[in-house]
Amino acid sequence: MAEPNDKTLRLIFPQWQGGNNPPYVLGARLLAWLAPEATGPVEEVPVSAPTSEPLRMERGIVGRSALLEQLHQARQLIDRHQPKRMVVLGGDCLVDLAPFTYLNERYAGELAVLWVDSHPDIMTPEQFPHAHAMVLGNLLGEGDADFASVVKKPIKPQNILYLGLHGPTEWEASQIKQLGLKNISPDDVASQGSAPVLNWFASTGAKHLAIYFDWDVLDPTLFRALLFANPQT
């Protein structure tokens, strides 16, 4: 493998099978087009194009085989460069499983994660058949064994902070409490600004931060390109 470098790897990952949402292919392409010009290496994970054939349910997860193949391909591309930093343009929520796993390994567990999302993403196949809703659970070493097994060093629960989370199901709320995951509500941010987030990061003692950003935290009445702005979804 290549020697570690100080450059930022840009990983374009137009995965759509995690939530069975073919428009996410276009979304990833638009993000790649809108993003500033890269100053480091750029890689794109090969993703099979949507077809008229429906994805198969495989042992409780829709599109399991394609998702696992793309997960391993993403990790191979990352390992080729061994970057210190990454920008990941997806794609559904599962695209961050390989990058965040790599970063937590590289930094020996000293990675904190700010999870900006309306949903907790800790489901298992027993609760939901789409793997995009399982990614944070996998990063904690939980959930489906095929996906969790790629996480050699799970992220510490105290190193994770939700921002924007609202309306979790009863099971999700119970699991969040059991795992000891922290949450800062949108109202807290509106009233206190960034201080609660900065205080949390300082309290972790972590030396590195990864930020996950799901567009569903944006108001669909103001950002019309969001999937949730479609009344048919």
C-alpha positions as CSV (number, residue, x, y, z in Angstrom):
1,M,0.0,0.0,0.0
2,A,1.0,3.6,-0.5
3,E,2.8,5.5,2.3
4,P,0.4,7.7,4.4
5,N,0.1,11.2,3.1
6,D,-1.1,14.6,4.4
7,K,-3.6,15.0,1.6
8,T,-7.4,14.8,1.7
9,L,-9.0,11.9,-0.2
10,R,-12.2,12.8,-1.9
11,L,-14.4,9.7,-2.1
12,I,-17.4,9.9,-4.5
13,F,-19.8,7.2,-3.5
14,P,-23.1,7.2,-5.5
15,Q,-24.7,4.3,-3.5
16,W,-28.4,4.1,-3.7
17,Q,-29.2,0.5,-2.6
18,G,-29.0,1.2,1.1
19,G,-32.4,2.9,1.1
20,N,-33.4,1.7,-2.4
21,N,-33.4,5.3,-3.6
22,P,-32.1,5.5,-7.3
23,P,-32.2,9.3,-7.3
24,Y,-29.2,9.2,-4.9
25,V,-27.0,8.4,-7.9
26,L,-27.8,11.8,-9.3
27,G,-27.5,13.4,-5.9
28,A,-23.9,12.2,-5.5
29,R,-23.0,13.4,-9.0
30,L,-24.5,16.8,-8.2
31,L,-22.5,17.0,-5.0
32,A,-19.3,16.1,-6.8
33,W,-20.1,18.8,-9.4
34,L,-20.9,21.5,-6.8
35,A,-18.0,20.8,-4.5
36,P,-14.8,23.0,-4.8
37,E,-12.0,21.6,-6.9
38,A,-10.2,18.8,-5.0
39,T,-6.6,19.5,-3.9
40,G,-5.8,15.8,-3.3
41,P,-6.7,12.4,-4.8
42,V,-10.2,11.6,-6.0
43,E,-11.7,8.2,-6.2
44,E,-15.1,6.9,-7.1
45,V,-16.6,3.7,-5.7
46,P,-18.0,1.5,-8.5
47,V,-21.8,1.3,-7.9
48,S,-24.1,-0.8,-10.0
49,A,-26.7,1.3,-11.8
50,P,-30.4,1.1,-11.0
51,T,-32.4,-1.1,-13.3
52,S,-36.0,-2.2,-13.7
53,E,-35.3,-5.3,-11.6
54,P,-36.2,-4.8,-7.9
55,L,-33.5,-5.3,-5.3
56,R,-33.8,-8.7,-3.6
57,M,-34.4,-9.1,0.1
58,E,-31.3,-11.1,1.4
59,R,-31.3,-12.4,4.9
60,G,-33.4,-9.4,6.2
61,I,-31.6,-6.7,4.2
62,V,-32.6,-5.3,0.8
63,G,-29.7,-5.4,-1.6
64,R,-27.3,-7.0,0.9
65,S,-24.8,-8.4,-1.7
66,A,-24.4,-5.2,-3.6
67,L,-24.0,-3.2,-0.4
68,L,-21.3,-5.5,1.0
69,E,-19.4,-5.5,-2.3
70,Q,-19.4,-1.7,-2.5
71,L,-18.4,-1.5,1.2
72,H,-15.3,-3.6,0.5
73,Q,-14.5,-1.7,-2.6
74,A,-14.7,1.6,-0.8
75,R,-12.3,0.3,1.9
76,Q,-9.8,-0.9,-0.8
77,L,-9.8,2.6,-2.4
78,I,-9.2,4.2,1.0
79,D,-6.4,1.8,1.9
80,R,-4.8,2.6,-1.4
81,H,-4.2,6.2,-0.3
82,Q,-4.2,5.9,3.5
83,P,-5.3,9.5,3.8
84,K,-5.3,11.6,7.0
85,R,-8.6,13.2,6.0
86,M,-11.5,12.4,3.8
87,V,-14.5,14.1,2.2
88,V,-17.2,11.6,1.3
89,L,-19.9,12.6,-1.2
90,G,-22.8,10.2,-1.3
91,G,-25.1,8.5,-1.8
92,D,-27.1,7.0,1.1
93,C,-26.2,7.0,4.7
94,L,-24.2,3.7,4.6
95,V,-21.4,5.4,2.5
96,D,-19.7,6.5,5.7
97,L,-19.2,3.0,7.2
98,A,-15.9,2.3,5.4
99,P,-14.5,5.9,5.8
100,F,-15.3,6.3,9.5
101,T,-14.1,2.7,10.3
102,Y,-10.8,3.5,8.6
103,L,-10.4,6.8,10.4
104,N,-11.1,5.3,13.8
105,E,-8.5,2.6,13.2
106,R,-5.9,5.1,11.9
107,Y,-6.3,7.3,15.0
108,A,-6.4,4.4,17.4
109,G,-9.9,5.1,18.7
110,E,-9.3,8.8,19.2
111,L,-12.0,9.8,16.7
112,A,-15.1,11.7,17.8
113,V,-18.2,11.7,15.5
114,L,-20.7,14.5,15.2
115,W,-23.8,12.8,13.7
116,V,-26.0,15.5,12.2
117,D,-29.2,13.7,11.3
118,S,-32.9,13.5,11.9
119,H,-32.6,9.7,12.4
120,P,-30.4,7.8,14.8
121,D,-29.3,5.1,12.2
122,I,-29.0,2.3,14.7
123,M,-31.6,0.0,13.4
124,T,-31.0,-3.8,12.8
125,P,-32.7,-6.1,10.3
126,E,-35.1,-7.0,13.0
127,Q,-36.5,-3.5,13.0
128,F,-36.0,-2.3,9.4
129,P,-34.9,-3.9,6.1
130,H,-32.8,-1.1,4.7
131,A,-29.1,-0.9,5.7
132,H,-28.9,2.9,5.4
133,A,-30.7,3.1,8.7
134,M,-28.1,0.8,10.4
135,V,-24.8,2.5,9.8
136,L,-24.1,4.1,13.2
137,G,-25.0,1.0,14.9
138,N,-22.5,-0.9,12.8
139,L,-19.8,1.7,13.6
140,L,-20.5,0.9,17.3
141,G,-20.0,-2.8,16.5
142,E,-23.7,-3.5,16.7
143,G,-26.3,-4.9,14.3
144,D,-25.9,-7.2,11.3
145,A,-22.8,-9.3,11.6
146,D,-21.7,-9.0,7.9
147,F,-21.6,-5.2,8.2
148,A,-20.4,-4.9,11.8
149,S,-17.6,-7.3,11.2
150,V,-15.7,-4.8,9.0
151,V,-15.4,-2.5,12.1
152,K,-12.2,-3.8,13.7
153,K,-12.2,-0.9,16.3
154,P,-15.7,0.2,17.2
155,I,-16.2,3.9,17.9
156,K,-16.7,4.7,21.6
157,P,-20.3,5.6,22.4
158,Q,-19.1,8.6,24.5
159,N,-17.4,9.9,21.3
160,I,-20.7,10.2,19.4
161,L,-23.0,13.1,19.5
162,Y,-26.3,13.5,17.7
163,L,-27.3,16.9,16.4
164,G,-30.7,17.4,14.9
165,L,-32.3,14.1,16.1
166,H,-36.0,14.2,16.6
167,G,-38.9,11.7,16.8
168,P,-37.0,8.4,17.4
169,T,-39.2,5.3,17.7
170,E,-39.7,3.7,21.1
171,W,-37.1,1.1,20.2
172,E,-34.6,3.6,19.0
173,A,-35.0,5.8,22.1
174,S,-34.4,2.7,24.3
175,Q,-31.3,1.7,22.3
176,I,-29.9,5.2,22.4
177,K,-30.3,5.2,26.2
178,Q,-28.8,1.7,26.5
179,L,-25.8,2.6,24.3
180,G,-25.3,5.9,26.2
181,L,-25.4,8.1,23.1
182,K,-25.7,11.9,23.7
183,N,-28.0,14.2,21.8
184,I,-28.2,18.0,21.4
185,S,-31.6,19.1,20.2
186,P,-32.3,21.6,17.4
187,D,-33.8,23.9,20.1
188,D,-30.5,23.7,22.2
189,V,-28.5,24.8,19.2
190,A,-31.0,27.6,18.4
191,S,-30.7,29.0,21.9
192,Q,-27.1,28.2,22.7
193,G,-25.3,28.2,19.4
194,S,-22.3,26.0,19.0
195,A,-21.2,26.0,22.7
196,P,-22.9,22.6,23.6
197,V,-21.1,20.9,20.6
198,L,-17.7,22.4,21.4
199,N,-18.1,21.4,25.1
200,W,-19.0,17.9,24.2
201,F,-16.0,17.5,21.9
202,A,-13.7,18.9,24.6
203,S,-15.1,16.4,27.1
204,T,-14.3,13.4,24.8
205,G,-10.6,14.1,24.9
206,A,-10.6,12.9,21.3
207,K,-7.9,14.3,19.0
208,H,-9.9,14.0,15.7
209,L,-13.4,14.8,14.6
210,A,-15.5,13.3,11.8
211,I,-18.8,15.0,10.8
212,Y,-21.6,13.1,9.2
213,F,-24.3,15.3,7.6
214,D,-27.6,14.0,6.4
215,W,-29.5,16.5,4.3
216,D,-32.8,15.5,6.1
217,V,-31.9,17.9,8.9
218,L,-32.7,20.7,6.4
219,D,-36.2,22.2,6.1
220,P,-37.8,20.6,3.0
221,T,-40.0,23.6,2.6
222,L,-36.9,25.7,2.0
223,F,-34.7,23.1,0.4
224,R,-36.8,21.6,-2.4
225,A,-34.2,19.2,-3.7
226,L,-34.5,17.0,-0.7
227,L,-36.0,13.6,-1.0
228,F,-38.4,14.5,1.9
229,A,-39.7,17.4,0.0
230,N,-41.5,14.9,-2.3
231,P,-45.0,14.4,-0.9
232,Q,-45.1,10.9,-2.5
233,T,-42.2,9.6,-0.4
